[in-house]
Amino acid sequence: MSSDPVEDILKSDFDALADRLTRDRFAERVLFKLGARQRARLGVVAFAGGIGAAFAATQFTGVVSALAPALGNAAPEIASAGLSPHLIAALMLAGALTATALVLRQDF
C-alpha cells in the first residue's frame, strides 16, 4: 500500500499544526484586551467609591448629631433595645452601602 506513508505524513503534519494552534495564545490575548475596558471601569468605580466612603466617614459625626434629637423622641421599643444614635447611623450607612453594592453588581 503506497498511500500509507502519505497518510502518516499528513497525520503528523496535521498534529503538528494542531499543537502549534493550541499553544498560540491569540484567543487569550484578545479576551484580555477586550476585558481591559471592563477592568478600567471597575477601577474607576472602586476609586470613586473609596473617595465617597472617605467623605461619608468625615460626615459621620454630623449624621449622628442630626439623628440624636429625633432618636431621643423615638419609640420605646427602640429605646429599650439600647440602640444608640451611633449604631443607627452606622446601620443607615451600611444600608446605603449595601444598596450601592447591589446596583453595581447588576452593572458589572
SVG drawing of the C-alpha trace seen along z (x, -y; Angstrom):
<svg xmlns="http://www.w3.org/2000/svg" viewBox="-43 -68 49 70">
<polyline fill="none" stroke="black" stroke-width="0.4" points="0.0,0.0 1.8,-3.1 -0.7,-5.5 0.1,-4.5 3.3,-6.7 1.4,-9.7 -1.4,-9.3 1.2,-9.1 3.0,-12.2 -0.3,-14.1 -1.4,-12.9 1.9,-14.0 1.7,-17.4 -1.9,-18.0 -1.0,-17.0 2.0,-19.5 -0.3,-22.2 -2.9,-21.5 -0.2,-21.6 1.0,-24.9 -2.5,-26.4 -3.3,-25.2 -0.1,-26.8 -1.0,-30.1 -2.3,-32.4 -4.1,-34.6 -7.5,-34.0 -6.4,-34.7 -4.7,-38.0 -7.8,-39.1 -10.0,-38.3 -7.6,-40.1 -7.7,-43.2 -11.4,-43.1 -11.7,-42.9 -9.4,-45.9 -12.2,-48.4 -14.3,-46.5 -11.4,-46.4 -10.7,-50.1 -14.3,-50.9 -14.4,-48.8 -11.2,-50.5 -12.7,-54.0 -15.9,-53.0 -13.9,-51.5 -11.8,-54.6 -14.9,-56.9 -16.5,-54.6 -13.4,-54.9 -13.5,-58.7 -17.2,-58.7 -16.6,-56.5 -13.9,-58.8 -16.3,-61.8 -19.1,-59.8 -16.7,-58.9 -16.0,-62.6 -19.7,-63.3 -20.5,-60.5 -20.5,-62.7 -22.8,-65.2 -25.2,-62.4 -25.1,-61.2 -25.7,-64.7 -28.6,-65.2 -30.2,-61.9 -29.7,-62.3 -32.7,-64.6 -35.0,-62.5 -33.9,-59.4 -34.4,-60.9 -38.1,-61.0 -38.1,-57.5 -40.5,-54.8 -40.0,-52.9 -39.1,-49.8 -36.0,-51.4 -35.0,-53.0 -35.5,-49.7 -33.4,-47.9 -30.4,-50.1 -29.8,-51.3 -27.7,-54.4 -27.7,-57.1 -24.2,-56.0 -25.4,-52.4 -28.4,-53.6 -26.3,-56.0 -23.9,-53.1 -26.8,-50.9 -28.1,-53.5 -24.7,-53.9 -24.4,-50.1 -27.8,-50.0 -26.7,-52.7 -23.5,-50.8 -25.4,-47.5 -27.9,-49.2 -25.0,-50.7 -23.3,-47.3 -26.5,-45.7 -26.8,-48.3 -23.1,-47.9 -23.4,-44.1 -26.1,-44.4 -24.0,-46.9 -20.9,-44.6"/>
</svg>
